[in-house]
Amino acid sequence: MLPKEYKLKKDNDFKKVFKNGRYKQGDIIKIKFFKNNLTISRFAFLVGLKISKKATKRNNIRRILEESVRLKFKQIKSGFDIVVIVSPDILNKKYQEIEKDLINLFQKSNLLVEE
């Protein structure tokens, strides 16, 4: 689970990301990201009612995404607000496929630190 300070919560922050942020799309995941003036990156995971009417399924998907980010957190560049949005196809995917799509999006967006 990500610590609280790494979560994007405020409405104004969401508005900045959606208005000014850049957009990348993968097979089952989309991300919007915007440079913030902080020393940390903050994340939000949007899993809407279109994905599933059941809160347990939506929360499970959110937890999978959050855990994928947590495991790669040290490699993600700091100073960004990142919103992760999922498509309904995510229900048919396994954890490894979801994680792979998310990491590929981070690489395409140049959000990972070069090793």
N, C-alpha and C positions, 0 to 999 in steps of 0.2 A: 504494500500500500504506500502510495506517495505521501510524504509529509504535507501538512496543511499549507505551508508557505509556497509549495510548488503547484498549487491548484488555482486556476483562474476562476474567480467567483463574481466579481463586480460587473454589473450591467454595462458600465462605461467602458470597461476593458474589452468586453465582448463586442460592443459597438465599434471600437477602434479596429479590432481585428477584422470584423466583417466589412467595414467601410474601406479601410486602407490596406488590408493584408493581401498577401500573395496566395495563390491557390494551386494546389497540385492534386491530381486524382490518380488512384490506383484501381485495382480490380474491384475491391469491395470497400475501400476506405478512401476518404477525401480529407485533406487537411488545409486549413487556412492558417497562415502564420504572419506575424508582424513583429518587427524589432521593438522591444521595450527598452527603457533606459535603466534597467535593473541589472544586477550581477547574476541573476538566476533566470532560468526559463520556467514558465508556468504553463500548465496544461489544463484543457477541458475536454471532456468526452461527451459528445451528443449522440444519444441513442433514443430516438423518438418513438412515438406510438406506432408509426408506420412499420417499424421493425417487428414489434410484437405488442399485443395488448397486455401481455402478462409482465408485470414488473420484475418477476424473478428472472425471466429470460433477458430482459433489458439490463438488469443489474449484473447478471453473469457476464454478458458481453462487455460491459463497462469495466468489470474487474479484470477480464482477460486483457483488455487494452491497457489498463493502468499497470498491470504487472509487466507487460511487454515493455512499456516505457521505463518502469522502475529498473528492470534488468539492464537496459541500455543507457540509463541515465547519465553515467559518467562519460559516455561517448557523444552525447547530444550537446551541441553548442549552447552556451548560456546567453541570456539576453533576448529571448524570444517569448512571445505569447503564442501558444499553439493550440488550435481547436481541431479535434479529431472528430469527423462526422462519418457515420457508417451507412451503408446501403442495406436493403433487406436481404441481399444474397448472403450476408454474413452468418445467417442462421444455419446454413448448410456447410459451413467451413469448420475445420478443426483448428485447434489452438496454434499449431505450427504454421498453418496457412495464413492465419490472421496476423501473427507476429511477423512473418516474412513480408507480407504486403505493407505493413506499417514501417518496417525498417527500410524497405525499398523506397517508400515515399520520402522518408527522412534523407536518404542518400540522394534522390533526385532533386530534393529541395536544398541540398547543400547544408543540411542542418547537423550532420555528423562531423565530429572532429577527425581530421586525417591522422591515421596512426603511423 
